[in-house]
Structure formats: C-alpha cells, structure tokens
Amino acid sequence: MTDDDRWQATEPPRDGPSTPPDLRFNPLATAIGVFAAVAIPIVVVGYTRPAGPNGTLIVVAVLAGLLAGVLAGVWVAHRDGRVWRGPQL
C-alpha cells in the first residue's frame, strides 16, 4: 500500500455480508401506518372528551388519516419504495 492508496475512497462490495442494505418500503404498509398514526390519537380524543363522544371530530380524524395515508402511499409508490436516495450508513 502506498501513501496515495490510503486516501482513495473505497467502494462498498456489490454483494455479500458487507453490502449496504437496499431499503425499500411497501406503499400499502406505509399508507396503513400513516393512517393509524394520524387517525388513532384524534379518534381517542374524540371518544374520551369529558363532554362525551364527538362524532364530527371522529369523522374528521378518519378523513384526515385517509388523506395522509393515501398521499404517503402514493409518494412511496412513486419513488419505488425508496424513501432516501443515495448511499446509506
């Protein structure tokens, strides 16, 4: 090894145990997860209000969750399941 070799960037191997994983997310699973993360807390607040359940708040929570879930799923599908571009650690 020469002094010049020490400063050259090393490329990761193409395959094998040292290959960085290629993270791809399932669009349907992403959409369901985002829906649950948005809708569940608001629905719980709508049900557990001291004044009683609020149907309007629950419906708004479900609609907001559906919209956010569909948008997230379409975005992930558009990117072919890859959320980050470029090399990963």
C-alpha positions as MATLAB code, in Angstrom:
seq = 'MTDDDRWQATEPPRDGPSTPPDLRFNPLATAIGVFAAVAIPIVVVGYTRPAGPNGTLIVVAVLAGLLAGVLAGVWVAHRDGRVWRGPQL';
ca = [
       0.000    0.000    0.000;
       1.399    3.356   -0.990;
       0.655    6.731    0.545;
      -1.688    7.550   -2.339;
      -3.748    4.380   -1.799;
      -4.510    5.400    1.741;
      -6.531    8.448    0.658;
      -8.587    6.833   -2.095;
     -12.238    6.225   -1.361;
     -13.129    2.569   -1.080;
     -16.265    1.361   -2.811;
     -18.574   -0.996   -0.916;
     -18.751   -4.527   -2.297;
     -21.522   -5.307   -4.803;
     -22.825   -8.297   -2.838;
     -22.160  -10.254    0.307;
     -22.493   -9.581    4.024;
     -20.746   -6.186    3.838;
     -23.100   -4.807    1.198;
     -25.231   -1.925    2.476;
     -28.902   -2.928    2.595;
     -31.226   -1.523   -0.039;
     -34.176   -0.244    1.980;
     -37.480   -0.378    0.142;
     -40.789    0.299    1.819;
     -44.117   -1.247    0.911;
     -46.511    1.570   -0.141;
     -49.583   -0.173    1.347;
     -47.891   -0.739    4.705;
     -46.703    2.876    4.710;
     -50.220    4.126    3.976;
     -51.724    1.997    6.761;
     -49.063    3.144    9.233;
     -49.553    6.825    8.416;
     -53.340    6.441    8.625;
     -53.042    4.848   12.066;
     -50.539    7.443   13.281;
     -52.782   10.329   12.239;
     -56.265    8.968   12.954;
     -55.891    6.995   16.198;
     -54.802    9.847   18.521;
     -57.541   12.168   17.247;
     -60.211    9.440   17.458;
     -59.166    8.678   21.038;
     -59.520   12.361   21.942;
     -62.914   12.430   20.206;
     -64.161    9.434   22.218;
     -62.734   10.392   25.604;
     -63.841   14.011   25.810;
     -65.405   14.928   29.161;
     -68.469   16.236   27.302;
     -68.983   12.879   25.587;
     -68.043   11.452   22.198;
     -67.864   13.928   19.338;
     -68.878   12.312   16.034;
     -67.659   15.245   13.943;
     -64.162   15.065   15.410;
     -64.017   11.313   14.831;
     -65.114   11.636   11.184;
     -62.601   14.445   10.573;
     -59.852   12.294   12.130;
     -60.667    9.333    9.897;
     -60.804   11.518    6.781;
     -57.530   13.264    7.655;
     -55.902    9.893    8.315;
     -57.152    8.518    4.997;
     -55.892   11.549    3.097;
     -52.481   11.457    4.781;
     -52.210    7.681    4.304;
     -53.112    7.809    0.617;
     -50.681   10.666   -0.011;
     -47.867    8.843    1.803;
     -48.589    5.583   -0.012;
     -48.675    7.260   -3.422;
     -45.443    9.122   -2.653;
     -43.647    5.918   -1.613;
     -45.015    4.064   -4.657;
     -43.863    6.892   -6.940;
     -40.347    6.577   -5.511;
     -40.418    2.777   -5.993;
     -40.296    2.178   -2.249;
     -37.063    4.113   -1.742;
     -37.540    6.907    0.769;
     -33.903    8.025    0.837;
     -31.729    8.496   -2.196;
     -28.010    7.910   -2.193;
     -25.768    5.767   -0.018;
     -26.885    4.716    3.442;
     -24.806    4.129    6.517;
];
